[in-house]
Structures are given as structure tokens and as C-alpha cells.
Amino acid sequence: MSDRFLARLAESHYPVTRVQLFLTTGQVIDVPHTGGSVTVDRAQAVRRTCTVTVADPTLIPRAPSDQLATYGARLRISRGIDYGDGTQPELVPLGVFRLDSVDGDVNQGPVTLQGKGLEAVVADDKFTAPYTATGTVVSAIGALIRRSLPTADILSQITDIPIGSRAFDIQADPWAGCQEIAAAAGAEVYANADGVFVISTLPDLSTATPVWAIEATEGGVYISATRAMSADKVFNGIRAAGENTADNVAPVSYLATDDDPGSPTYWNGPFGRRPDFYSSSTLITTAACMNAARLKLAQAKAPNASGDISSLPNPALEPGDVLRITHEDGSRELHQAASFSVPLDTGGSFPITTISAKEDA
């Protein structure tokens, strides 16, 4: 993404979108489309999903050969800007998706294509025999992913640590296993907009540099905003514990609490103590328990402060990105993007649900 991309989002520009269909035959089709969206939600096991509306009914598979080409096909979707200066449009990826359904009027259309991110391929490949994950966080996650996707690209952005052996039963979900193993390093794992599996920690709102300013000023991208607070399913302490008799490892544990006196969910404050508990045989050290407890605490505190921001679309946004919001009254807040939906047409707003809203000094 070039330096002028974000600046141009707030100016007059012509949005462009591209949808490519990769059939199992090796054929790649540029799909003319009339609408649709890509939804990105950090809270979901499959982070990215898509819907694409197509006018041409010939995309509906009819003959067995069409079905063979379609089942297992993938979609690659991008959105960007045509600068109108004779240069090629600048596109940023929105995701790589397994094509899950094609339906519509066989004579007149339109046709709707629906897809899920590549996490779904791992999640649906349930264990048909007992499986034991061992080694380190990165190697164990890599083995689970490449069990289903042998050529998958995996990018680790964490400090790798060993895990205790973790036995999975028949019918267990390998993708849930990946998330459990990542927690031992205080990390999460997901497929990014390029279809690369990333193992990383969530940016810290208090230290991360905002990636985008949404301002209710002339030339800004701000449309509207709401803010909410809720105590529903909010915890301010997480006790993570590990016990692994198979590896002959003594029990370990760690209690992480909200220790910020300025936080509405402060452990020793008027909110009261509301702990939750997490355990996994992958946790074999106090440090691993601490990593997992802090990760789960960040997730458990998130609902206490949230916001819904509507702005002009930014296809380069990622969950976890920190945003600086300037409201109409001039007040400023820092928010962390949790979910959003990018339209595949030229109109419409860009709703962003955020977590951990915080006053910006």
C-alpha cells in the first residue's frame, strides 16, 4: 500500500474491486460482479467471510464437470483506488476464500457466491483418529494447518516456546486446537487477507501507534459513531492452569487481573472481582500460564467498552488496528478494530465495531 492510499480515501476517488475465481482445473476467472461484501470479525473462528453478487447465471454449476471444478474452488477478492491519472489502480487484498455455495436463478440470475476464509479448511478436517500435538507453539500449529493444507504459508511473529503434549480425540476440531496452542504464547492464529496463516499477539492499545484517523472534520472520513459499556460476560481476572501427567509435569498456574486503577473493571475496584478460568495441557510453565491468562483477560475485558464507528471504507484495515477517532465535539478516543464489513460496490458506509475504547489524551 502506497503512502497516498490512506490520504486519498478521504478525497474524491473511484473505488475499484476485483473478484477472481480459482477453479480446481487451474483456470482463473475474473468475475464481473454487481455487489457483495467481505466481513472480517476477530471474534469468529473463521475470521473472514464473503458474499459476491454476480449477474451472469452461467456460473451456476450444472454438469458434473462444472461441479468438480467448483467444489474446492477459491475466491480472491481485492478493493482499491483508481487514481484517475493513467496509472494502474492500487488494490489491497480483502481475503482468500474457499467457495462454499453458488446459487441463483438459472435463467436470469443474479447469482450469489459465498465463501469462508482458509481457517474453515482446517476446522472442517476433523480428526478421524486420535492425534497428539507436541513440540513448540509454532511447530505444533504448523503441523495442524499443513495436515489439511500442505502448501500453506505460515508467518510467525511471536517468540516460540515449548508446549506440553496435547491429545485430541476423534471428531475434535483442529482449528480450535490451533487456537488453544497459540494461547500458550499469549497469541492468536488466523488467516490474513493474503491467505497467509499468521501467529501473532494482539496489539496493545496503550502502546500501539494508530494506523488511521477517523475525523469529523472537513475532509475527514467520519460519518457517525456510538459508544457503549456493558458488564455482560465481562471478567476482570483469568486464572490459567496447566497439568500434564503424560509429560510428568507438575501443575502450574497464573492469575492475571485488571490491575489498572483507572479501569472501570479494576480488580480491586467497585466493579468487584469477577474471575474466569482456563486450563490446557499445553501449559507446562508458569510463563505459559501467564501468557494464556493475559490473552484471555484481554478478550474477557473487551465487552466492557465498545463502539460502533461508521466511516468511508478502508479496505486496508485489519482487526486489532488502533484507530484515532475525533468526534464532532472535538473529543478524541482511541479504539481497536474488532469487526467490519467492506462493500464490493461503490456506495455504502463502512461500519466498524471496536473494543477497548479509551480516551485519547
Secondary structure, DSSP 8 states (H G I E B T S, - for coil): --HHHHHHHTSS-EEEEEEEEE-TTS-EEE---SEEEEEEETTSSS-EEEEEEES-GGGS--SHHHHHHHTT-EEEEEEEEE-SSSS--EEEEEEEEEEEEEEE-TTT--EEEEEEETHHHHHHS--SS-EEE-SBHHHHHHHHHHHH-TT--EEE-S---B---EEE-TT--HHHHHHHHHHTTT-EEEE-TTS-EEEE----TTTS--SEEEESSTT--EEEEEEEE--TT--SEEEEEEEETTTTEEEEEEEEE---TTSTT-TTSTT---EEEEE-TT--SHHHHHHHHHHHHHHHHGGGEEEEEEES--TT--TT-EEEEE-TTS-EEEEEEEEEEEESSS---EEEEEEEEEE--
